[in-house]
């Protein structure tokens, strides 16, 4: 789609020409010499820099992707002339229905337009997309956009803008247009790699996902690591799930897991799995502040859970109870399971003790219980309260147990 106001300014200065061989050099680089570049944003920045070096007056460029991500619907990578990095922006679900998005050239490309080319330095003769005024205010003189067609009819968008008086030359537009299929090819490969990493991070956590991508995919592969271990469980969930409507139960669980998970991740912990109404997280001891961070995460989660309970009680629901068991020790961290179904998790006696401590919270009516081993390693970061020696299921020798004050 080409806008009617493409009529050129005959008095515009002649642009710096690029050599006839340069389009092919850039295309060859893009297709043949970028296999070691893992990230599409870095590759896109170098592409724009190479275009500038070839004399193409690109002052602003963007890649606009629509993806299946747990938290966001789309993302934009924006490069501006002189920048060494691309600016990364994400867009929440629902943005595709907003008036701002529907009044944009990105929406027009998404809706089937094959090309948009618009001169910004010519006074508009009719309605125009709202972004054009912003681009014009930045001193840009022409805007163009093309679809990036990925497999399974997935359609994304690449844009280029010029700041040269008179905009792009026709030869430059031809050059940019010829690069679009190659940009689509290299961006799809890297986008799939990024989404694979994102999905792994979402389901198994950042450290486990990195280990899997680095090759820890065989059953039994893994390592022994030292970690502070946190196991949390929701109280009376069976009773709640029997009485509450299904959607309310799901909303409750999501709110509960948000309250617990965000502080854990904020303070450097890794959630390895959700187990029904419980979760398992570790704080690797490679971080010297692991134990202190674990306690900070629990204290912040308690504040969030208190706010969640207040909201639930206003809706007529009972407050949620929970139990947390904490221990520290060596764990086997790796792939466990059957030949065809693996789970990347941690196992070992230290995990078992954390689990038994969580179960003990039910008996002695304390929300957070910790082993003496953990308290000794944590040091004097808090005034932990001793509640005596207790025999845990599966252990022959009682262990000294501690609680957070007023929990």
Residue pairs with C-beta under 8 A, 6 or more apart in sequence:
1 108
1 113
1 114
1 115
1 116
2 115
2 116
2 117
3 116
3 117
3 118
3 119
4 125
5 118
5 119
5 122
5 124
5 125
6 117
6 118
6 119
7 119
7 122
8 119
8 166
8 167
9 121
9 122
9 165
9 166
12 164
12 165
12 166
12 167
13 164
13 165
13 166
15 55
15 57
15 164
15 166
15 169
15 172
16 55
16 57
17 55
18 54
18 55
18 56
18 171
18 172
18 175
19 54
22 54
22 55
23 54
23 175
23 178
23 179
25 54
26 47
26 50
26 51
26 54
26 179
27 178
27 179
27 182
29 50
30 47
30 179
30 182
30 183
30 186
31 182
31 185
31 186
34 43
34 186
37 43
37 46
37 190
38 190
38 193
39 190
39 194
40 63
40 77
40 186
40 187
40 190
40 191
40 194
41 63
41 77
41 85
41 86
41 88
42 85
42 86
43 186
43 190
44 61
44 63
44 77
44 79
44 86
44 187
45 79
45 83
45 84
45 85
45 86
47 179
47 183
48 58
48 61
48 79
48 81
51 58
51 176
52 58
52 81
56 168
56 172
56 175
56 176
57 162
57 163
57 164
57 168
57 172
58 81
58 160
58 161
58 162
58 176
59 80
59 81
59 139
59 140
59 161
59 162
59 163
59 164
60 78
60 79
60 80
60 81
60 135
60 138
60 140
60 159
60 160
60 161
60 163
61 78
61 79
61 158
61 159
61 160
61 161
62 76
62 77
62 78
62 79
62 157
62 158
62 159
63 76
63 77
63 86
63 148
63 156
63 157
63 158
63 183
63 187
64 74
64 75
64 76
64 106
64 156
64 157
64 158
64 159
65 74
65 75
65 76
65 77
65 156
65 187
65 191
66 73
66 74
66 96
66 110
66 154
66 155
66 156
67 73
67 74
67 75
67 191
67 195
68 195
69 75
69 90
69 195
69 198
70 198
70 202
71 90
71 92
72 90
72 91
72 92
72 93
73 91
73 92
73 93
73 94
73 95
73 96
74 90
74 91
74 95
74 96
75 88
75 89
75 90
75 91
76 88
76 89
76 91
77 86
77 87
77 88
78 86
78 87
78 88
78 89
79 86
79 87
80 87
81 163
95 101
100 130
101 107
103 129
103 130
104 129
104 130
104 131
105 113
105 116
105 118
105 129
105 131
105 143
105 145
105 159
106 145
106 157
106 159
108 116
108 129
109 116
109 145
109 146
109 147
109 155
109 157
110 147
110 155
110 157
113 147
114 146
114 147
115 144
115 145
115 146
115 177
116 143
116 144
116 145
116 146
117 142
117 143
117 144
117 173
118 128
118 132
118 142
118 143
118 144
119 141
119 142
119 167
120 132
120 135
120 136
120 140
120 141
120 142
120 143
120 161
120 167
121 136
121 141
121 142
121 165
121 166
121 167
124 132
132 143
135 143
135 161
138 163
139 163
140 161
140 162
140 163
141 162
141 163
141 164
141 165
141 166
141 167
142 161
142 162
142 167
142 168
143 159
143 160
143 161
144 159
144 160
144 161
144 168
144 173
144 176
145 157
145 158
145 159
145 160
146 157
146 158
146 176
146 177
146 180
147 155
147 156
147 157
147 180
148 155
148 156
148 157
148 158
148 180
148 183
148 184
148 187
148 188
149 155
149 184
150 156
150 184
150 187
150 188
150 191
151 188
156 184
156 187
158 180
158 183
160 168
160 176
162 168
162 172
168 176
196 213
197 209
197 213
200 208
200 209
200 212
200 213
201 209
204 212
204 272
204 273
204 344
205 270
205 271
205 272
206 270
207 270
207 284
208 270
208 272
208 333
208 344
211 222
211 334
211 344
212 344
215 221
216 222
216 334
216 335
216 344
217 335
217 342
218 335
219 335
219 336
219 337
219 338
219 339
219 342
220 334
220 335
220 336
221 334
221 335
222 332
222 333
222 334
222 335
222 344
223 332
223 333
223 334
224 330
224 331
224 332
224 333
225 284
225 285
225 286
225 330
225 331
225 333
225 346
226 284
226 285
226 286
226 328
226 329
226 330
226 331
227 282
227 283
227 284
227 285
227 290
227 328
227 329
227 330
227 331
227 333
227 346
227 350
228 282
228 283
228 285
228 290
228 291
228 294
228 326
228 327
228 328
228 374
228 377
229 280
229 281
229 282
229 326
229 327
229 328
229 329
229 331
229 346
229 350
229 351
229 354
230 264
230 269
230 280
230 281
230 282
230 283
230 294
230 297
230 298
230 324
230 325
230 326
230 354
231 278
231 279
231 280
231 281
231 324
231 325
231 326
231 351
231 354
231 355
231 357
231 358
232 260
232 278
232 279
232 281
232 322
232 323
232 324
232 325
232 358
233 277
233 278
233 322
233 323
233 324
233 358
234 253
234 256
234 277
234 278
234 320
234 321
234 322
235 320
235 321
235 322
235 323
235 362
236 318
236 321
237 276
237 277
240 249
240 252
240 318
241 249
244 252
244 317
252 312
252 317
252 320
253 277
255 308
255 311
256 277
256 305
256 308
256 320
256 322
257 274
257 279
258 304
259 301
259 304
259 305
259 307
259 308
260 279
260 301
260 304
260 305
261 271
261 279
262 301
262 304
263 296
263 297
263 298
263 300
263 301
263 304
264 270
264 271
264 281
264 297
264 301
265 271
266 297
266 300
267 283
267 293
267 294
267 296
267 297
267 300
268 283
268 287
268 289
268 290
268 293
269 281
269 282
269 283
269 293
269 294
269 297
270 281
270 282
270 283
270 284
271 279
271 280
271 281
272 280
272 281
272 282
272 344
272 345
272 346
273 279
273 280
273 343
273 345
278 358
280 345
280 346
280 351
282 331
282 333
282 346
283 290
283 291
283 293
283 294
283 297
284 290
285 328
287 293
291 328
291 374
291 377
291 378
291 379
291 381
292 378
292 381
294 326
295 378
295 381
295 382
295 404
298 324
298 326
298 368
298 404
299 404
302 367
302 407
305 320
305 322
308 320
309 319
309 320
312 318
312 319
312 320
313 319
321 367
322 367
323 358
323 359
323 361
323 362
323 367
323 368
323 369
324 358
324 361
324 367
324 368
324 369
325 353
325 354
325 355
325 356
325 357
325 358
325 359
325 360
325 361
325 369
325 370
326 354
326 357
326 368
326 369
326 370
326 371
326 374
327 350
327 351
327 353
327 354
327 357
327 370
327 371
327 373
327 374
328 350
328 371
328 373
328 374
328 377
329 348
329 349
329 350
329 353
329 373
330 348
330 350
331 346
331 347
331 348
331 350
331 351
332 346
332 347
332 348
333 345
333 346
334 344
335 342
335 343
335 344
336 342
336 343
336 344
336 345
336 347
337 343
352 394
353 371
353 392
353 395
353 399
354 371
356 392
356 393
356 394
356 395
357 369
357 370
357 371
357 392
357 401
358 369
359 393
360 369
360 390
360 392
360 401
361 367
361 368
361 369
364 387
364 390
366 387
366 403
366 407
367 404
367 407
368 403
368 404
368 407
369 387
369 401
369 402
369 403
370 378
370 384
370 401
370 402
370 403
370 404
371 399
371 400
371 401
371 402
372 399
372 400
372 401
372 402
373 399
374 402
375 384
375 402
378 384
382 404
382 405
383 405
384 402
384 403
384 404
384 405
385 402
385 403
385 404
385 405
386 400
386 401
386 402
387 401
387 402
387 403
388 400
388 401
389 398
389 399
389 400
389 401
390 398
390 399
390 401
391 397
391 398
392 398
392 399
